[in-house]
Every structure is written in structure tokens, then in C-alpha cells.
Amino acid sequence: MSERPYVDFQRLIAAEGIPTTETALAIELEKEVEAAGSKVSNDSRMSPFWRVINAVVIAPSLWLINNLLANYVLPNAFTATAKNIYLDLKAWEVDLERKPATFTRGGVTFFKEKPENPVIIVAGTLIETDRIENTVYQLRVIADVLIPAGQASGLVLCDAVNAGNAFNLPAGYFSILPKSISGITHVSNPVDWITSLGANTEMDDELALRIRNQFSSVGRFHIDSIYRAMLASVAGIRTDLIYFEHDAPRGPATANAYILMEVGSTPSQLIKQLNDYVMKEGNHGHGDDLLCLLMPETQHPIQATIKGNPNLSQARQGVLASDVEDMIRAAFRETADYASVTRTLPLSIFSFSLLIKEIHQQLPDLATIKFNVEEIDSLLAIPRLTSVVIIHD
């Protein structure tokens, strides 16, 4: 269970017999007044006595019960429902801290017009993506780099302009130079280009899962929870996106941990970092052999046939096709955009009927959409795209 529960604390308070409405609280107060031997001659709710009681007793009591107790005290008393600073305090209790946001870092290939000419790529040079859900993602060259004569291209180290996992885009997304560079024809981020993973500030749901996992690892036995806690301490890795393969895949006392990213493929540099930490640096159980691996991938060509509402302009039809493609790519974890779209997962069935529903909710100008497949049963693998083709009906 990777989702935190929703609890209606106000309903629970009422179920325990605690009055949560003005009428119920007035009835209880009236009982107390009578039990004390007092008698109110004018028991109308509009009488001066009850108007004073309502102002100085009932209204403040209801605020304490329905606002302070139900919305703050009780929810923030449990890891399952705590939020913000209160969840940070819960994390401190088990020696954890919220993971901060990090910047994506990686190499972008600059291609020269004439290999025989040297070209200097100046620090601060920007590389962009196409617009994705109204956002353009940018990388910035870290330091001046010389691509020497005789070399047709050069790999240049760049940082994301902003922090976050949205910049962990697959190969080919960063391909635009907003300002042309003399001697350079084009740029592109290659396969496995990331050297340092970008990550968002850890969200409450993610931190709560790590806190829960920490309880099961308190014995320090090197079971799944221990390894999950170690791996998920790295920025950008979520506890619910680590998948273990047991049954001694490489012999007795061996297991595999498959790592999945929220956006894009898992960088090989990250896998090396994790394996070094667990095995080479000795952070493993006695006799254990845990190998961290990229999540296996299955490749899928996707074709969508769409029809817009009547009387759509050609320009709008083009934008509609682009939006549909962007949402499909988001569903297959190529981008962090369109957060409402359900993502592919290992050990699950990805439903295209659900994707159709989500696309219709986002694009009211879309009349119909049909896919060339109905579902993908992913097993222990993550579905990836080989191509996306949008056809206008």
C-alpha cells in the first residue's frame, strides 16, 4: 500500500459522541445546567442567556473541535496524515530528513559545422526544449569548453536552470539553441546523458512512505526495508519505485533491486553510485549480494487516431495533435508534465481506456481518440515508447 489513507477526523470525533454541531453542543450544555441544579426560565435559543452562551462557549468550543482538533491536532499526530512541518517532526523522530530539491546535471552534445575548426562553447550558453504543456525547459553550460580542431562534436557539461525532476528528460529533448553559436549546427542530449539526477523537494506522501519504511527497518536486519531505506535516501529515488527480485537470481543470498525514475530513464551513473555504496562500501548484510539495476524496458510503437470537434481551424488541429502526443509521452514517463495523467508502472496493466478518459478531460476540443493497443501488461519491466504517431481521422 503506497498511498496514504484519507481520514475524516470530524466524523470520527462525532462517532465518539463528542458534539460537533451547535445544536448538539447546546443540548449537552443544557443537560449540564440542569444537572447543576440551575433552571433557565427562558429556554428559547434566542434568549439573552443562550445568546451569551453561544458567543462565549458554543462558538469557541466548536472552533476548537472542528478546526483545531479535527483539522490540525489529530491529523498531524499520525505519520499517515501529517503534513508539512509536522511531518518533518515525525521524520526527525526516526532520524530522517526531507530530501531537498536538486538540479539535473549532464552532458549535451554540440555538433560542429566544420570538424577542422575549433569552437569555444561559452559558460552560460542556454539549451532548450520545445514547449511542453506551456513550459520550456532549459539547461545552462557550466564552464567554457573548447571543442578542438579535428573533432566533429563535443560533450559539454550543463546544469538545469531550475531544480526538479522535470529536467530529467530522455535523449533528444534538449535540442534548441535560443541563440545561435558560430560554427555549431545543432545540439542534442544523448542517451544516458545525466550525471547527477534532478529531484523535487520531497513531497509529503513520499516522506511519509520513507518514515513508514523506517519503522520496519529498525532491527537493522538487511531485509527489503533496510535496502529500500538506503536506496531511497538518494535524491530522486522514491521508496515505491524500487522493485526487488528475490529467489537468488545469481545464486544463494543474492537479490536484485530495480530502480525506476519518475521521469526518464535511470542514469547509469546513479546505478554505479548505488552499487558502490551498497556493496563496495560494505553497506550490506553479512553474506548478502544485492545488485542495483536499471528497470528492464519493453518497447512499444503507439499510434493514436484523433478527430477534433467540428469547425476546428487547421492551426488548432495541429496544436491538438501536439497536446495528445505530449500527454502520451507523459504517461510513458518521458516528462513530468500533465500530472493528472496516470503513469506506466512495472507489475501492472496500463489501460489505454483510462488514458483516453484523461485526455478527454484535458482537451475539450477532442471529439474522439483511438489507440492501436488496448492495454500493456508490463510484468517486471517499464513500458517505453519507440514512436508516437498521431493520425487525424
C-alpha positions in Angstrom: 0.0 0.0 0.0 1.8 3.1 -1.3 -0.9 5.7 -0.9 -1.6 7.5 2.4 -5.1 7.0 3.8 -7.7 9.7 3.9 -9.3 10.0 7.4 -12.4 12.1 8.1 -11.4 13.1 11.7 -14.6 15.1 12.1 -16.7 12.1 11.5 -14.6 10.0 13.9 -14.9 12.7 16.6 -18.7 12.7 16.1 -18.7 8.9 16.3 -17.1 9.0 19.7 -20.1 11.0 21.0 -18.4 14.4 21.0 -20.8 17.1 19.8 -19.7 18.8 16.6 -22.7 21.0 15.8 -24.2 24.0 17.5 -27.4 22.1 18.3 -25.7 19.1 19.7 -23.4 21.2 21.9 -26.3 23.3 23.2 -28.2 20.1 24.2 -25.1 18.9 26.1 -24.7 22.3 27.9 -28.4 22.3 28.8 -28.0 18.9 30.4 -25.1 20.2 32.4 -27.0 23.3 33.5 -29.9 21.1 34.7 -27.5 18.6 36.4 -26.0 21.5 38.3 -29.5 22.4 39.7 -30.0 25.5 37.7 -33.2 26.3 35.9 -33.4 28.7 32.9 -36.8 30.2 32.8 -36.5 31.5 29.2 -35.0 28.5 27.3 -35.5 29.9 23.8 -32.4 29.7 21.8 -32.8 33.5 21.1 -33.0 34.4 24.8 -30.2 36.6 26.2 -28.8 33.7 28.2 -28.4 31.4 25.3 -27.1 34.1 23.0 -24.4 34.8 25.6 -23.6 31.1 25.9 -23.5 30.7 22.2 -21.0 33.6 21.8 -18.7 32.8 24.7 -19.0 29.0 25.0 -20.5 27.2 22.0 -18.8 29.1 19.1 -15.3 28.8 20.6 -15.9 25.2 21.6 -16.9 24.3 18.0 -13.8 26.1 16.6 -11.6 24.0 19.0 -13.3 20.8 18.0 -14.0 21.2 14.3 -11.0 23.3 13.3 -8.1 22.9 15.8 -8.7 19.3 16.8 -10.1 17.8 13.6 -8.0 19.7 11.1 -4.7 20.2 12.9 -4.1 18.3 16.1 -5.4 14.8 15.2 -4.2 14.7 11.5 -0.7 15.8 12.5 -0.4 13.3 15.3 0.0 10.4 12.8 2.5 9.8 10.0 -0.3 8.6 7.8 -2.0 12.0 7.8 0.6 14.6 9.0 1.7 17.4 6.6 4.4 20.0 6.1 6.5 20.9 9.2 4.5 18.4 11.3 5.6 15.5 9.0 9.2 16.8 9.3 9.0 16.5 13.0 7.7 12.9 12.6 10.7 12.2 10.3 13.1 13.6 12.9 11.7 11.0 15.4 13.1 8.2 13.2 16.3 10.0 12.2 15.2 11.1 8.7 15.1 14.4 7.0 13.1 15.7 4.0 15.2 15.4 0.8 15.9 18.8 -0.8 15.4 19.7 -4.4 18.4 19.1 -6.7 19.5 20.2 -10.1 19.9 17.9 -13.1 23.4 17.8 -14.5 24.5 16.1 -17.6 26.3 16.3 -20.9 24.9 17.8 -24.1 26.5 17.1 -27.5 27.4 20.1 -29.6 27.9 19.3 -33.3 30.3 21.5 -35.4 29.7 22.7 -38.9 33.3 22.1 -39.8 35.2 19.5 -37.8 38.6 21.1 -38.7 37.7 24.4 -36.9 38.0 24.7 -33.1 34.9 26.1 -31.4 34.5 27.5 -27.9 31.2 26.9 -26.0 30.9 29.8 -23.6 29.7 29.3 -20.0 26.1 30.3 -19.6 25.0 29.2 -23.0 21.4 28.0 -22.9 19.9 24.9 -24.5 16.1 24.5 -24.6 13.3 22.0 -25.3 10.3 22.6 -27.4 7.3 23.9 -25.4 5.7 21.1 -23.2 2.4 22.0 -21.6 3.3 25.7 -21.9 6.8 25.1 -20.3 10.2 25.4 -21.9 13.0 23.6 -20.0 16.5 25.0 -20.2 20.0 23.8 -19.4 23.0 26.1 -18.9 26.6 25.4 -19.8 28.6 25.3 -16.6 32.1 26.4 -17.9 33.8 27.4 -21.1 34.6 24.3 -23.2 36.8 24.1 -26.2 35.9 21.6 -28.9 39.3 21.2 -30.6 40.1 21.1 -34.3 39.5 17.7 -35.9 36.7 16.8 -33.5 33.2 16.8 -35.1 31.4 17.2 -31.8 31.9 17.7 -28.2 30.1 16.7 -25.0 29.5 19.8 -22.8 28.5 19.6 -19.1 25.3 21.5 -18.3 23.1 22.2 -15.3 19.4 22.7 -15.3 18.3 26.3 -14.9 15.9 25.2 -12.1 15.8 22.3 -9.7 13.4 19.4 -10.1 12.9 16.1 -11.8 11.1 17.6 -14.8 14.5 18.2 -16.3 15.5 14.5 -16.3 14.2 14.3 -19.9 15.1 11.4 -22.3 17.5 11.7 -25.1 16.8 14.3 -27.8 14.5 16.6 -25.8 17.2 19.3 -25.3 17.8 20.3 -28.9 17.3 24.0 -29.3 19.8 26.9 -29.1 17.8 30.1 -28.5 21.0 32.0 -29.6 22.9 30.5 -32.5 26.6 29.7 -32.0 29.0 30.3 -34.8 30.4 27.0 -36.1 27.7 24.9 -34.4 24.9 23.3 -36.4 22.8 21.7 -33.7 22.8 20.2 -30.2 21.2 17.2 -28.5 21.3 15.5 -25.2 22.4 11.9 -25.9 21.2 8.6 -24.4 22.2 8.2 -20.7 23.3 11.9 -20.6 22.6 12.6 -16.9 25.5 12.5 -14.4 23.5 14.0 -11.5 19.8 13.5 -11.1 17.4 16.4 -10.6 14.7 16.0 -8.0 11.9 18.0 -6.5 11.8 18.8 -2.8 10.4 15.6 -1.3 6.6 15.7 -1.1 4.7 14.8 2.0 3.4 11.5 0.5 7.0 10.4 -0.4 8.4 11.3 3.0 5.6 9.6 4.8 6.4 6.3 2.9 10.1 6.6 3.9 9.1 7.2 7.6 6.8 4.1 7.5 9.6 2.1 5.9 12.0 3.2 8.6 9.9 1.5 11.3 10.2 -1.9 9.7 14.0 -1.4 9.3 14.6 -0.6 13.0 16.0 -4.1 13.6 18.9 -3.4 11.1 18.5 -6.8 9.5 19.3 -6.4 5.8 15.8 -7.2 4.6 14.0 -5.3 1.9 13.1 -2.3 4.1 16.7 -1.7 5.0 17.9 -1.7 1.4 14.8 0.3 0.4 15.6 2.9 3.1 19.3 3.2 2.0 18.5 3.5 -1.7 15.6 6.0 -1.2 17.9 8.3 0.8 19.3 9.4 -2.5 17.5 12.5 -4.0 15.2 11.5 -6.8 14.5 7.9 -5.8 11.2 7.0 -4.3 10.6 4.1 -1.9 7.6 3.0 -4.0 9.6 2.9 -7.2 12.2 0.4 -6.0 11.4 -3.2 -7.0 13.1 -6.2 -5.6 13.7 -9.6 -7.2 14.4 -12.4 -4.7 14.7 -16.1 -5.2 18.5 -15.9 -5.6 18.8 -14.6 -9.2 22.6 -15.0 -9.1 22.8 -17.8 -6.5 22.2 -18.1 -2.7 22.0 -14.8 -0.7 21.6 -12.7 -3.9 18.8 -10.3 -4.9 18.3 -7.6 -7.4 16.9 -4.1 -6.9 15.4 -2.5 -9.9 15.3 1.3 -9.8 12.7 3.4 -11.6 12.6 7.1 -12.1 9.5 9.3 -12.0 10.8 11.0 -15.3 13.1 9.5 -17.9 15.4 6.5 -17.7 17.6 5.8 -14.7 21.1 7.2 -15.3 23.9 4.6 -15.3 26.0 6.9 -13.2 23.3 6.6 -10.5 23.2 2.9 -10.7 27.0 2.8 -10.3 26.7 5.1 -7.3 24.1 2.9 -5.6 26.1 -0.3 -6.2 29.3 1.2 -4.9 27.5 2.4 -1.7 25.8 -0.9 -1.0 28.5 -3.4 -2.0 31.9 -1.8 -2.3 31.5 0.4 0.7 30.2 -2.5 2.8 26.6 -1.3 3.5 25.1 -4.8 3.1 24.1 -7.7 5.3 26.6 -10.5 6.1 26.8 -12.7 3.1 24.3 -10.6 1.1 24.8 -9.7 -2.6 22.4 -7.0 -3.7 22.8 -5.7 -7.2 21.1 -2.4 -8.3 19.9 -2.5 -11.9 18.1 -0.3 -14.4 14.4 -1.3 -14.6 14.0 -3.6 -17.7 12.2 -1.9 -20.5 9.7 -3.1 -23.1 9.4 -1.1 -26.4 6.1 0.0 -27.9 5.1 1.9 -31.0 1.9 3.8 -30.3 -0.5 5.1 -32.9 -3.4 7.4 -32.0 -6.2 8.3 -34.4 -7.9 11.5 -33.4 -10.8 13.6 -34.5 -11.4 17.2 -33.4 -14.7 18.8 -32.8 -16.3 20.3 -36.0 -15.1 23.6 -37.4 -11.7 23.5 -35.7 -9.1 25.5 -37.5 -6.0 23.8 -39.1 -3.8 25.6 -36.5 -5.9 24.3 -33.6 -5.9 20.8 -35.0 -2.1 20.9 -35.1 -2.0 22.0 -31.5 -4.5 19.3 -30.6 -2.3 16.6 -32.1 0.8 18.0 -30.3 -1.1 18.1 -27.0 -2.2 14.5 -27.4 1.4 13.4 -28.2 2.7 15.2 -25.1 0.1 13.5 -22.9 1.0 10.1 -24.3 4.7 10.8 -23.7 3.9 12.0 -20.1 2.0 8.7 -19.5 5.2 6.8 -20.5 7.3 8.8 -18.1 9.1 10.9 -20.6 8.1 14.2 -19.0 6.8 15.4 -15.6 4.0 17.5 -17.3 0.3 16.6 -17.2 0.4 15.4 -13.6 -3.2 14.2 -13.9 -2.3 11.6 -16.4 -1.7 8.1 -15.0 1.9 6.8 -15.4 3.1 3.4 -16.6 4.3 1.1 -13.8 6.0 -2.3 -13.6 3.9 -5.3 -12.4 0.7 -3.6 -13.6 -1.6 -3.3 -16.6 -1.6 0.1 -18.3 -5.1 0.8 -19.6 -5.5 2.9 -22.7 -9.2 3.4 -22.0 -8.2 5.2 -18.8 -5.7 7.3 -20.8 -8.4 8.2 -23.3 -10.6 9.4 -20.4 -7.8 11.5 -19.0 -7.0 13.0 -22.4 -10.7 13.9 -23.0 -10.8 15.6 -19.6 -7.8 17.8 -20.6 -8.7 18.5 -24.2 -12.4 19.5 -24.7 -11.8 20.2 -28.4 -11.1 16.5 -28.9 -14.1 14.6 -30.3 -12.7 11.0 -30.5 -9.4 9.2 -30.0 -8.5 5.6 -30.7 -5.3 3.7 -30.0 -3.7 0.8 -31.8 -3.5 -1.2 -28.5 -5.9 -1.6 -25.6 -3.5 -2.3 -22.7 0.0 -3.2 -21.8 0.8 -5.9 -19.2 4.2 -4.7 -18.1 5.4 -7.6 -15.8 8.7 -6.6 -14.1 9.5 -4.0 -16.7 8.6 -0.5 -17.6 6.9 0.2 -21.0 8.8 2.7 -23.2 8.0 4.4 -26.5 9.7 3.6 -29.7 7.5 6.0 -31.6 4.3 8.1 -31.3 2.2 8.6 -34.4 -0.9 10.9 -34.4 -3.3 10.5 -37.3 -6.2 12.9 -38.0 -9.4 11.0 -38.9 
